[in-house]
């Protein structure tokens, strides 16, 4: 049986350069990219599982390692790896971690590399997570000037604009949607429509609907209503100045319950969710729909957690 050191020999250089290099994997040919991302996923899952089992890391280091693991998982999916293949890779990693001797010098060496990498990673205040259609931007710096975005994605729907993600000032950020309407319309409610993973076997990806560059549109990545969960915003109010999209003077902010944030983090990075803004009309409600790419939302959330104190 090969030792843990032999399992990861030749691949551990990424620990010394930080926990943020997984995006480089997807720049190669798809087959090679998927293989590289699966290798990273295996290594990071081994260390994450071994860290939890053997109490190797602080909560912040564990969160950073989890963020890196989630990035590798998302990169593998986007590069064409099958869900079954990911499950097999993670299963091998968990079995390796369970078999590892917590007192092993090999494990101690690998854990030391993780801690050294975290020393640099912990100093990062911002991180961008490129998606296939839209990107997430994470910012874990602190501010005394009011509520601000910690993790966000921007998009346009018709003439209107949306900024969506995690916002806050102190404490845990909340899942928030901020919309600016070109006609100054005022919605009375907002809904977040997310695929129900308990009723579906995977993401809905309509290969017949493609946009620029042959990529699937966000609408083509969204599950039908019959296979979705709907979360209604539990708070509404004028958006603070730091939450508004660029150059906007006013907009509406909607807060969603914590369960919606958890559900979003559990989705496939290739899919999208829908935000519906509801307006009262003379003949009943009118709805305007915006779409958000799931992408590396889970990894971005873990990045924020890694900076929490």
Long-range contacts (C-beta under 8 A, 24 or more apart in sequence): 3-104, 3-106, 4-46, 4-96, 4-100, 4-104, 4-106, 4-107, 4-110, 5-106, 5-109, 5-110, 7-46, 7-96, 8-43, 8-46, 8-110, 11-39, 11-43, 12-43, 12-110, 12-113, 14-40, 14-43, 14-117, 15-110, 15-113, 15-114, 15-116, 15-117, 16-113, 16-116, 16-117, 17-117, 18-117, 18-120, 18-121, 19-64, 19-65, 19-67, 19-68, 19-117, 19-118, 19-121, 20-68, 20-71, 20-121, 20-124, 20-127, 22-68, 22-71, 22-72, 22-75, 23-71, 23-75, 23-129, 23-130, 25-72, 25-75, 25-79, 26-75, 26-78, 26-79, 30-79, 30-80, 31-80, 33-75, 33-79, 33-80, 34-76, 34-79, 34-80, 34-81, 37-72, 37-73, 37-75, 37-76, 37-79, 37-81, 38-72, 38-76, 38-81, 38-85, 38-86, 38-89, 40-68, 40-72, 40-75, 41-69, 41-72, 41-73, 41-76, 41-86, 41-89, 41-90, 41-93, 42-89, 42-90, 42-92, 42-93, 43-93, 44-68, 44-69, 44-72, 45-69, 45-89, 45-90, 45-93, 45-94, 45-97, 46-93, 46-96, 46-97, 46-100, 47-97, 47-110, 47-111, 47-114, 48-97, 49-93, 49-94, 49-97, 49-98, 50-97, 50-100, 50-102, 50-107, 50-111, 51-111, 51-114, 53-97, 53-98, 53-100, 53-102, 54-100, 54-102, 54-107, 56-102, 56-107, 56-111, 56-114, 57-111, 57-114, 57-115, 60-118, 60-122, 60-306, 60-307, 60-308, 60-309, 61-114, 61-115, 61-118, 61-306, 63-302, 63-305, 63-306, 63-308, 64-118, 64-121, 64-122, 64-302, 64-303, 64-306, 65-114, 65-118, 66-302, 66-305, 66-306, 67-299, 67-300, 67-302, 67-303, 67-305, 67-306, 68-299, 70-296, 70-298, 70-299, 70-302, 71-129, 71-296, 71-299, 73-269, 74-269, 74-295, 74-296, 74-298, 74-299, 77-268, 77-269, 77-270, 78-132, 78-269, 78-270, 83-202, 118-306, 121-306, 122-306, 122-307, 125-307, 127-300, 127-303, 129-295, 129-296, 129-299, 129-300, 131-269, 131-293, 131-295, 131-296, 132-215, 132-216, 132-270, 132-293, 132-295, 133-211, 133-215, 133-216, 133-217, 133-218, 133-272, 133-293, 134-218, 134-292, 134-293, 134-295, 135-295, 136-165, 136-295, 136-296, 136-297, 136-300, 138-300, 138-303, 138-304, 140-303, 140-304, 140-307, 143-169, 143-242, 145-242, 146-240, 146-241, 146-242, 147-240, 147-242, 147-243, 148-242, 148-243, 149-242, 149-243, 150-304, 151-297, 151-300, 151-301, 151-303, 151-304, 153-292, 153-293, 153-295, 154-245, 155-218, 155-290, 155-291, 155-292, 157-288, 157-289, 157-290, 157-291, 158-182, 158-288, 159-183, 160-288, 160-290, 161-245, 161-248, 161-251, 162-245, 162-275, 162-290, 162-292, 163-243, 163-244, 163-245, 164-275, 164-290, 164-292, 165-297, 166-261, 166-300, 166-301, 166-304, 167-243, 167-253, 173-304, 174-255, 174-256, 174-258, 174-261, 175-255, 175-256, 175-257, 175-258, 175-260, 175-261, 175-264, 176-243, 176-253, 176-254, 176-255, 176-256, 177-233, 177-253, 177-254, 177-256, 177-275, 177-290, 178-239, 178-243, 178-244, 178-245, 178-251, 178-252, 178-253, 178-254, 179-251, 179-252, 179-254, 179-275, 179-277, 179-290, 180-244, 180-245, 180-248, 180-250, 180-251, 181-251, 181-252, 181-277, 181-288, 185-279, 186-252, 186-279, 187-236, 187-252, 187-277, 187-278, 187-279, 187-288, 188-236, 188-278, 188-279, 188-280, 189-232, 189-233, 189-236, 189-254, 189-277, 189-278, 190-232, 190-233, 190-236, 190-254, 190-256, 190-275, 190-276, 190-277, 190-278, 191-230, 191-231, 191-232, 191-233, 191-275, 191-276, 191-278, 192-230, 192-231, 192-233, 192-256, 192-260, 192-264, 192-273, 192-274, 192-275, 192-276, 193-222, 193-223, 193-225, 193-228, 193-229, 193-230, 193-273, 193-274, 193-275, 193-276, 194-223, 194-228, 194-229, 194-230, 194-231, 194-260, 194-263, 194-264, 194-267, 194-273, 195-222, 195-223, 195-227, 195-228, 195-229, 195-267, 195-271, 195-273, 196-223, 196-227, 196-228, 196-229, 197-263, 197-266, 197-267, 199-227, 200-227, 202-268, 203-267, 203-268, 203-270, 203-271, 204-271, 205-270, 205-271, 218-272, 218-291, 218-292, 218-293, 219-272, 219-291, 221-270, 221-271, 221-272, 221-291, 221-293, 222-271, 222-272, 222-273, 222-274, 222-291, 223-271, 229-263, 231-256, 231-257, 231-259, 231-260, 231-263, 261-301, 264-294, 264-297, 265-297, 265-298, 265-301, 266-298, 267-294, 267-297, 268-294, 269-294, 269-295, 269-296, 269-297, 269-298, 270-294
